[in-house]
Amino acid sequence: MAGVLAGAAGAVLLAPDSGENTRARIKRGVADMKDRARGKIEEGLEIIENALEEK
């Protein structure tokens, strides 16, 4: 995940674009990562809940 963040940050910072567009791309990227992280957390919680129910 850290590698993805570093690569995305480098690409955004080095790509020629207006400040407004760059900020919008960063905002979308952060929102996407937040959604993916939330999904992974929910999956993990579900696995834990299922494991606890089986005991």
C-alpha positions as CSV (number, residue, x, y, z in Angstrom):
1,M,0.0,0.0,0.0
2,A,2.8,2.4,0.8
3,G,4.4,1.8,-2.6
4,V,1.1,2.6,-4.3
5,L,0.9,5.8,-2.3
6,A,4.4,6.8,-3.1
7,G,4.0,6.1,-6.8
8,A,0.7,7.9,-7.0
9,A,2.2,10.9,-5.2
10,G,5.2,11.0,-7.4
11,A,3.1,10.8,-10.6
12,V,0.8,13.5,-9.4
13,L,3.6,15.8,-8.4
14,L,5.6,15.3,-11.5
15,A,2.8,15.5,-14.0
16,P,2.2,18.9,-15.6
17,D,-1.3,20.0,-14.6
18,S,-3.1,22.9,-13.0
19,G,-3.2,23.1,-9.2
20,E,-6.9,22.7,-9.2
21,N,-6.8,19.5,-11.3
22,T,-4.0,18.1,-9.2
23,R,-5.9,18.7,-6.0
24,A,-9.0,17.1,-7.5
25,R,-7.0,14.0,-8.5
26,I,-5.4,13.8,-5.0
27,K,-8.9,14.1,-3.4
28,R,-10.3,11.3,-5.6
29,G,-7.3,9.1,-4.9
30,V,-7.6,9.6,-1.2
31,A,-11.3,8.9,-1.3
32,D,-10.7,5.7,-3.3
33,M,-8.1,4.5,-0.9
34,K,-10.4,5.3,2.1
35,D,-13.1,3.2,0.5
36,R,-10.8,0.3,-0.2
37,A,-9.4,0.4,3.4
38,R,-13.0,0.6,4.8
39,G,-13.9,-2.5,2.8
40,K,-10.8,-4.4,4.0
41,I,-11.6,-3.5,7.6
42,E,-15.2,-4.7,7.2
43,E,-14.0,-8.0,5.6
44,G,-11.6,-8.5,8.5
45,L,-14.3,-7.8,11.1
46,E,-16.6,-10.3,9.4
47,I,-13.9,-13.0,9.5
48,I,-13.4,-12.3,13.2
49,E,-17.1,-12.4,13.9
50,N,-17.5,-15.7,12.0
51,A,-14.5,-17.2,13.9
52,L,-16.0,-16.2,17.2
53,E,-19.4,-17.6,16.4
54,E,-17.9,-20.9,15.5
55,K,-16.4,-21.3,19.0
